[in-house]
Every structure is written in structure tokens, then in C-alpha cells.
Amino acid sequence: MLGRLSPLGSGSGGEKVHVVSYNVLSSSLSSPSHFRACEPKHLSQEQRYAKLTAKLEQQVKRKAVICLQEVSTAWAGQLHSFFQNEDYYLISSHYTKGWQGYMGSAIAFPTKAYAAEEVEIVRVADTKAWPRRAKPTLFDKVSTTVQSLLFGPKKEQDHFELARNRMNTMVLVKLRSRGGGNSFCVGTYHMPCMFWAPKVMVIHSALACQKVQDFAKDDHCILLGDFNFKPTDSCYELCTKGSLSEDDEFYPEATHPEESWKPEMEYGFESAYFRHNGEEPNFTNYAKIRDDPVFIDTLDYVFYSPSLKVVDVLDLPHRDDVKGPLPNAEEPSDHIMIGATFEL
């Protein structure tokens, strides 16, 4: 179903770098009770893992740098063995709860093609300095308890506190081609799935972009992953423009007198699919969870620094040509793999 990336270093121009990103769907979240619209045989862990590795093998042949999200600990060990046998090095970070399979993100790269100059795993909420929390007084505690008893729990939650408490981690690696050439950085992130708290997602979008730019410094950088926002959302505007107007409906205004942080980056990222095709993919996620309505939209992106040149992207299907919701006979996840080729 998915297209091909050209082999490493082929064609005219400089050195080519291929990257792909894939939310593989945690092995703990793909039960028939969760994906009720899918055939149970397509949710089998054995079948799904076999389809996943078949897709990964295609990218291994092209010496792609591979970014994964929702990697459960149950699959992490198998993937370590898979990549080691392909002369790849896998870096993974797991941060969620048991019912989610302790899933996390990972980056794998071919060791014969690249040397790792630097690797970092960081909890994104820890990349920001947070104001000291005020210690609640006895009056505050009593007042909160009385209000909760009379009116129920407080519905309005502080977006900075919510963002601060998210455990999501980012994996970053600085690579250099063993054949010489410039260093480049790759980061992958799985954004908190908090559609109900868009200001929290703006905060984490900014923190993720700020972190990868700080990690890369003057080197080329690529940020891939499942960002859980659509091309029409404020988060997308922030990532591609480098800032967000304070008049935006979802601009995260300060909630603490000592809060001076702003959702601004050194530069806005380019989006590989938009730059190459003139538009974002028709969809990257096609799912129906329990009795919820079918969701189909674009949530996954390949962002990159303007210093890079995108020369190709992985061909993706149109939603009209896919028998969804996913997973199905061809796709082992509710997301599809995305990817791009860059010239250094």
C-alpha cells in the first residue's frame, strides 16, 4: 500500500538521509473490545507484529532512520533483537502505565551507515523551568473541600499544571555518516493525547520544538512523530511558524505571577509533506475506538529545519482507497507509516 523511498545516496546532489515515523499501536491497546469495528484476526498480536516487521524490513533495506511510537515493553525486546540482527541500534524510552503496555517512543538507525555522536532521552515537561508551587494554606484546603462538596470538583484546570504533570518523553540522537559529512539530529515524540485541553498541547508542542532545536544547535534537525494535532490546529501553526499569536483562542496565558515562558522557537519548522506535495497527507490515523465515532485525519508529521532540503516523501494512500477503520488486513496499526528523504 505504501510507496518506496529511494536508496541511500542515490541520484544527483548531496548525501541523502531517509527517515520514517510509525505509531505501531501498543500491543496492550489493540484488543477486540477496544477496536470493535475491526476483525479480531487483524488484532492478533502475532499477525500485527509480523506485518510490522515486514514494513520495517522495507525501510531497513533503504538504511532509513526509523522512529516509532507506542512501543510497548512486550514488543520492545523483540524489536531490539530484530534491529540488532539488521545491524541497527535501537534506543527506546517507556513512560506510560501498565494498561497501556508501558508504551513509549524509539529511534533505530543503521550502525554501518551512521555513528551516534550524542543521544538524549528526556521527559519533555522537565525541559522547562517551572515556578515554585505555592503551598496551600489550611484555609485553601478547607475552601477547596467545601466547594467540592457543594458544587462538585473544579472543572477549570490550570493548563500549565496539566502540562507539567505529563510524563511523555522524547528520544533524540545526533548522527554522523560514517562516510563523512555533516551531523544531523533526529527527534521523535508522541504528543499527549489531550484534545480536551488544547492549551496543554500547545505547551507541549512548543516544548518539544524548543528541545529539538536546542539539542541540534547549528546542525540540521528533523522532528517526527504522532503529534495528535490536525493541520488546522493552533499547534500546527505554532510548529510551522515558530510562534503563536497571543490572540489565538488556545494561547496558554500565564497562570502564575512568576511565569515568563512563552511558546516561541528560534524558527518555525518546515513540514516535509506540505513542502513536497503542497499539502499534508489526506490522513495518517483511521480508527474507531469502542462506541466512539470513526476518526480519520492527519496527526503524524515529519518536521525539519529550513537548512535541509526535502527531495522525496513516502507515498501514502487516500482515505477513499483504504478499507477502514484500521488495523486491517494490510495495516497492523491504526496509524500509517510516514517518511521523507532529505538532502544534506
C-alpha positions as CSV (number, residue, x, y, z in Angstrom):
1,M,0.0,0.0,0.0
2,L,2.8,2.4,0.9
3,G,5.3,3.8,-1.5
4,R,9.1,3.5,-1.6
5,L,11.9,5.8,-0.6
6,S,14.9,5.9,-3.0
7,P,18.0,4.0,-1.8
8,L,20.5,5.9,0.4
9,G,22.8,8.2,-1.5
10,S,21.1,7.5,-4.9
11,G,20.5,10.2,-7.5
12,S,22.2,13.5,-8.0
13,G,23.1,16.0,-5.3
14,G,24.5,15.5,-1.9
15,E,24.1,12.9,0.7
16,K,20.6,11.5,1.2
17,V,19.1,10.8,4.6
18,H,15.8,8.8,4.8
19,V,13.6,8.9,7.9
20,V,10.3,7.3,8.7
21,S,7.9,7.5,11.6
22,Y,5.3,5.0,12.6
23,N,2.9,4.8,15.6
24,V,2.8,1.0,15.8
25,L,-0.2,0.8,18.2
26,S,0.7,-0.6,21.6
27,S,0.2,-4.4,21.9
28,S,-1.8,-3.6,25.0
29,L,-4.3,-1.3,23.3
30,S,-5.4,-3.4,20.3
31,S,-8.0,-5.7,21.9
32,P,-11.2,-6.6,20.1
33,S,-13.1,-4.8,22.9
34,H,-11.2,-1.6,22.1
35,F,-11.3,-1.9,18.3
36,R,-14.9,-3.2,17.9
37,A,-15.2,-2.3,14.2
38,C,-12.1,-4.4,13.2
39,E,-11.9,-8.1,12.5
40,P,-10.4,-9.9,15.6
41,K,-7.9,-11.7,13.3
42,H,-6.4,-8.3,12.3
43,L,-5.9,-7.5,16.0
44,S,-3.9,-10.7,16.7
45,Q,-0.5,-9.7,18.3
46,E,1.3,-12.3,16.2
47,Q,-0.2,-11.1,12.9
48,R,0.3,-7.5,13.8
49,Y,3.9,-7.9,14.8
50,A,4.7,-9.9,11.6
51,K,3.2,-7.2,9.5
52,L,5.1,-4.5,11.4
53,T,8.5,-6.2,10.9
54,A,7.7,-6.7,7.2
55,K,7.2,-3.0,6.9
56,L,10.3,-2.3,8.9
57,E,12.4,-4.6,6.7
58,Q,11.5,-2.5,3.7
59,Q,12.9,0.6,5.4
60,V,16.0,-1.3,6.7
61,K,16.9,-2.1,3.1
62,R,16.9,1.7,2.4
63,K,19.0,2.4,5.5
64,A,16.3,4.6,7.0
65,V,16.4,6.2,10.4
66,I,13.3,4.7,11.9
67,C,11.2,6.5,14.6
68,L,8.4,4.6,16.4
69,Q,5.7,5.5,18.9
70,E,3.5,3.3,21.2
71,V,6.3,0.7,21.5
72,S,5.2,-1.5,24.4
73,T,7.7,-3.3,26.6
74,A,6.2,-6.5,25.3
75,W,7.4,-5.6,21.8
76,A,10.5,-3.7,22.8
77,G,12.5,-6.8,23.5
78,Q,11.5,-8.4,20.2
79,L,12.3,-5.1,18.3
80,H,15.8,-4.9,20.0
81,S,16.5,-8.4,18.6
82,F,15.1,-7.6,15.2
83,F,17.1,-4.4,14.8
84,Q,20.3,-5.9,16.2
85,N,20.1,-8.7,13.6
86,E,19.8,-6.0,10.9
87,D,22.9,-4.1,12.2
88,Y,20.7,-1.4,13.7
89,Y,20.9,0.2,17.1
90,L,17.6,0.8,18.9
91,I,17.0,3.5,21.6
92,S,13.7,3.3,23.4
93,S,12.0,5.1,26.3
94,H,8.9,3.8,28.1
95,Y,6.8,6.0,30.3
96,T,3.1,5.1,30.3
97,K,1.1,3.0,32.7
98,G,0.6,-0.8,32.7
99,W,-2.7,-0.9,31.0
100,Q,-1.1,0.9,28.1
101,G,1.8,-1.6,28.0
102,Y,4.3,0.9,29.4
103,M,4.5,2.1,25.8
104,G,7.0,4.8,24.7
105,S,8.9,6.0,21.7
106,A,12.0,4.8,20.0
107,I,14.6,5.6,17.3
108,A,16.6,2.9,15.4
109,F,19.5,3.7,13.0
110,P,21.8,1.6,10.8
111,T,25.2,1.3,12.6
112,K,27.1,0.7,9.4
113,A,25.8,3.9,7.9
114,Y,25.8,6.2,10.9
115,A,27.7,6.8,14.2
116,A,25.8,8.2,17.1
117,E,27.6,11.4,18.4
118,E,25.0,12.1,21.1
119,V,21.9,10.5,22.5
120,E,19.4,12.0,24.9
121,I,16.2,10.8,26.4
122,V,14.2,13.5,28.2
123,R,10.8,14.0,29.8
124,V,9.6,17.0,27.8
125,A,7.9,18.6,30.9
126,D,11.4,18.6,32.5
127,T,12.8,20.8,29.8
128,K,11.1,23.9,31.2
129,A,11.7,25.8,34.4
130,W,8.5,25.8,36.4
131,P,7.5,28.4,39.0
132,R,7.6,27.1,42.6
133,R,4.2,25.7,43.6
134,A,2.6,27.8,46.4
135,K,2.0,25.7,49.5
136,P,-1.8,25.6,50.2
137,T,-2.9,27.1,53.5
138,L,-5.4,25.4,55.8
139,F,-8.0,27.9,54.5
140,D,-7.3,26.9,50.9
141,K,-7.7,23.2,51.8
142,V,-11.0,23.8,53.7
143,S,-12.3,26.1,50.9
144,T,-11.5,23.5,48.2
145,T,-13.2,20.7,50.1
146,V,-16.3,22.8,50.8
147,Q,-16.5,23.9,47.1
148,S,-16.1,20.3,46.0
149,L,-18.9,19.1,48.3
150,L,-21.3,21.8,47.3
151,F,-20.5,22.2,43.6
152,G,-18.5,19.2,42.6
153,P,-14.9,19.0,41.5
154,K,-13.4,22.1,40.0
155,K,-13.7,21.8,36.2
156,E,-11.3,24.5,35.2
157,Q,-7.8,23.1,35.5
158,D,-4.6,25.0,35.2
159,H,-3.1,24.2,31.7
160,F,0.4,24.7,33.0
161,E,-0.1,22.3,35.8
162,L,-1.6,19.7,33.5
163,A,1.3,20.2,31.1
164,R,3.8,19.9,34.0
165,N,2.4,16.6,35.1
166,R,2.6,14.8,31.7
167,M,5.2,12.0,31.6
168,N,5.8,11.9,27.8
169,T,9.4,11.5,26.9
170,M,11.4,12.5,23.7
171,V,14.2,10.5,22.2
172,L,16.9,12.5,20.4
173,V,20.0,11.4,18.5
174,K,22.8,13.2,16.8
175,L,24.2,11.2,13.9
176,R,27.1,11.5,11.5
177,S,27.5,9.5,8.3
178,R,30.4,7.1,8.5
179,G,31.3,8.3,5.0
180,G,31.9,11.8,6.3
181,G,29.7,14.8,6.0
182,N,27.6,17.0,8.3
183,S,26.0,15.9,11.5
184,F,22.2,15.9,11.7
185,C,19.8,15.4,14.6
186,V,16.6,13.3,14.8
187,G,14.0,13.6,17.5
188,T,10.7,11.7,17.9
189,Y,7.8,12.5,20.2
190,H,4.3,11.2,20.9
191,M,2.3,14.2,22.0
192,P,-0.1,13.9,24.9
193,C,-3.5,12.9,23.6
194,M,-5.4,15.7,25.3
195,F,-7.9,17.0,22.7
196,W,-9.9,18.3,25.6
197,A,-7.1,20.6,26.7
198,P,-5.7,22.3,23.6
199,K,-3.6,24.8,25.6
200,V,-1.7,21.9,27.2
201,M,-1.0,20.5,23.7
202,V,0.3,24.0,22.6
203,I,2.6,24.0,25.6
204,H,4.0,20.5,24.8
205,S,4.3,21.3,21.1
206,A,6.4,24.3,21.9
207,L,8.5,22.4,24.5
208,A,9.2,19.6,22.0
209,C,10.2,22.0,19.3
210,Q,12.3,24.1,21.6
211,K,14.1,21.0,22.9
212,V,15.0,19.5,19.5
213,Q,16.3,22.9,18.3
214,D,18.3,23.3,21.5
215,F,19.7,19.8,21.1
216,A,20.6,20.3,17.4
217,K,22.1,23.8,17.9
218,D,23.5,24.7,14.5
219,D,23.1,21.2,13.0
220,H,20.3,20.1,10.7
221,C,17.3,18.6,12.6
222,I,14.3,16.5,11.9
223,L,11.3,16.1,14.3
224,L,9.0,13.2,13.6
225,G,6.1,11.6,15.4
226,D,2.5,11.3,16.3
227,F,1.6,14.9,17.4
228,N,-2.1,14.3,17.9
229,F,-3.0,17.6,16.3
230,K,-4.5,18.4,12.9
231,P,-3.2,20.7,10.2
232,T,-5.9,23.2,11.0
233,D,-5.0,23.3,14.8
234,S,-3.1,26.0,16.7
235,C,-0.3,23.6,17.5
236,Y,0.4,23.1,13.8
237,E,0.6,26.8,13.2
238,L,3.0,27.1,16.2
239,C,5.3,24.4,14.9
240,T,5.5,25.7,11.4
241,K,5.6,29.4,12.1
242,G,7.7,29.3,15.3
243,S,5.2,31.3,17.4
244,L,1.6,31.7,18.2
245,S,-0.4,34.9,18.4
246,E,-1.5,35.8,21.9
247,D,-4.9,36.5,20.4
248,D,-5.2,32.8,19.5
249,E,-8.0,31.1,21.2
250,F,-5.6,28.4,22.6
251,Y,-2.7,30.6,23.5
252,P,-1.6,29.4,27.0
253,E,-1.7,32.6,29.1
254,A,0.4,32.7,32.2
255,T,-1.4,31.3,35.3
256,H,1.4,32.1,37.8
257,P,2.9,35.6,38.6
258,E,6.4,34.2,38.1
259,E,5.6,32.5,34.8
260,S,7.6,34.2,31.9
261,W,7.9,31.3,29.5
262,K,6.3,31.7,26.0
263,P,5.5,29.2,23.3
264,E,8.2,30.6,20.9
265,M,11.0,28.9,19.0
266,E,14.1,30.1,17.2
267,Y,12.5,29.2,13.9
268,G,9.4,27.5,12.5
269,F,9.8,24.0,11.1
270,E,9.1,23.0,7.5
271,S,6.7,20.1,7.0
272,A,8.0,17.5,4.6
273,Y,4.7,16.5,3.0
274,F,3.4,20.1,2.7
275,R,6.7,21.3,1.2
276,H,7.0,18.4,-1.2
277,N,3.3,17.7,-2.1
278,G,1.8,21.1,-1.5
279,E,-0.5,19.6,1.2
280,E,-0.4,17.4,4.2
281,P,-1.4,13.7,3.9
282,N,-5.1,13.0,3.4
283,F,-5.0,11.1,6.7
284,T,-2.5,9.3,8.9
285,N,-4.9,7.9,11.6
286,Y,-8.1,6.0,10.8
287,A,-9.7,4.5,13.9
288,K,-12.9,3.7,15.7
289,I,-12.5,3.1,19.4
290,R,-15.3,1.3,21.2
291,D,-18.6,3.2,20.5
292,D,-16.9,6.5,19.6
293,P,-17.4,7.9,16.1
294,V,-14.9,7.0,13.4
295,F,-11.9,9.3,13.4
296,I,-9.9,9.8,10.3
297,D,-7.4,12.7,10.0
298,T,-3.8,13.7,9.9
299,L,-2.0,13.5,13.2
300,D,1.6,12.5,12.2
301,Y,4.2,14.8,10.7
302,V,7.8,15.0,9.5
303,F,9.0,18.4,10.6
304,Y,12.5,19.6,9.7
305,S,14.8,22.6,9.9
306,P,14.9,25.0,6.9
307,S,18.6,24.1,6.4
308,L,17.5,20.8,4.9
309,K,16.0,20.1,1.5
310,V,13.3,17.5,1.2
311,V,13.6,15.6,-2.1
312,D,11.0,12.8,-1.6
313,V,8.3,11.6,0.7
314,L,6.8,8.2,1.3
315,D,3.7,7.7,-0.9
316,L,0.5,7.4,1.2
317,P,-2.9,6.1,0.4
318,H,-6.0,8.2,0.1
319,R,-8.8,7.5,2.6
320,D,-11.1,6.5,-0.2
321,D,-8.8,3.7,-1.1
322,V,-8.5,2.2,2.4
323,K,-10.9,-0.3,3.9
324,G,-11.1,1.0,7.3
325,P,-11.1,1.5,10.2
326,L,-7.6,0.3,10.9
327,P,-6.0,-2.1,11.7
328,N,-7.0,-4.2,8.7
329,A,-5.6,-6.9,6.5
330,E,-2.7,-4.7,5.3
331,E,-2.1,-2.2,8.2
332,P,-1.2,-3.6,11.6
333,S,-1.8,-0.2,13.3
334,D,-4.5,2.4,13.3
335,H,-1.8,4.8,12.0
336,I,0.1,4.6,8.7
337,M,3.8,5.0,8.3
338,I,5.1,8.3,7.0
339,G,8.5,9.2,5.8
340,A,10.8,11.6,3.8
341,T,14.1,11.8,2.1
342,F,16.4,14.8,2.7
343,E,19.5,16.0,1.0
344,L,22.1,17.3,3.4
